[in-house]
Amino acid sequence: MNSQDTDRQYADIIDLPHHVSASHPQMSMWNRAAQFAPFAALNGFEEAIRETEQKPLTP
């Protein structure tokens, strides 16, 4: 799909004004950013790695 096809596909909505909800307040930039912030998928993983690093190697 090239840009002309895309332009035609969305021609009916491309110039519409941005919707602003009357019932839901706009989310703050801080809260929006928090949605995309990294998270610890493996809780305690970093701590376990640090503990393992501290253990002496035994043959």
C-alpha positions as CSV (number, residue, x, y, z in Angstrom):
1,M,0.0,0.0,0.0
2,N,1.5,3.3,-1.0
3,S,0.9,6.7,0.5
4,Q,-1.7,7.7,-2.1
5,D,-3.8,4.6,-1.3
6,T,-3.5,5.5,2.4
7,D,-4.5,9.1,1.7
8,R,-7.6,7.9,-0.2
9,Q,-8.5,5.3,2.5
10,Y,-8.6,7.9,5.2
11,A,-9.7,11.0,3.2
12,D,-13.1,11.1,4.9
13,I,-11.7,11.4,8.4
14,I,-8.2,12.9,8.0
15,D,-9.3,16.5,8.5
16,L,-11.8,16.0,11.3
17,P,-11.0,17.8,14.6
18,H,-9.5,15.7,17.5
19,H,-12.2,14.3,19.7
20,V,-12.3,15.5,23.3
21,S,-14.5,13.5,25.7
22,A,-17.0,15.4,27.7
23,S,-17.3,12.7,30.3
24,H,-13.7,11.5,30.7
25,P,-11.0,13.9,31.8
26,Q,-7.8,13.9,29.7
27,M,-5.1,11.8,31.2
28,S,-2.0,13.6,32.4
29,M,1.2,13.3,30.4
30,W,2.8,11.6,33.5
31,N,0.1,8.9,33.7
32,R,0.2,8.3,29.9
33,A,4.0,7.9,30.1
34,A,3.6,5.4,33.0
35,Q,1.5,3.1,30.8
36,F,4.5,2.6,28.5
37,A,7.3,2.6,31.1
38,P,9.3,-0.6,31.5
39,F,8.1,-3.0,34.2
40,A,9.8,-5.8,36.1
41,A,8.3,-8.9,34.4
42,L,10.4,-11.1,36.7
43,N,10.0,-9.8,40.2
44,G,13.2,-10.4,42.2
45,F,15.3,-11.4,39.2
46,E,17.8,-8.5,39.6
47,E,18.3,-9.3,43.3
48,A,18.8,-13.0,42.6
49,I,21.4,-12.1,40.0
50,R,23.3,-9.8,42.5
51,E,23.2,-12.6,45.1
52,T,24.5,-15.1,42.7
53,E,27.3,-12.7,41.6
54,Q,28.4,-12.5,45.3
55,K,28.7,-16.2,45.8
56,P,32.2,-17.7,45.4
57,L,32.8,-20.2,42.7
58,T,33.4,-23.7,44.0
59,P,34.9,-26.4,41.9
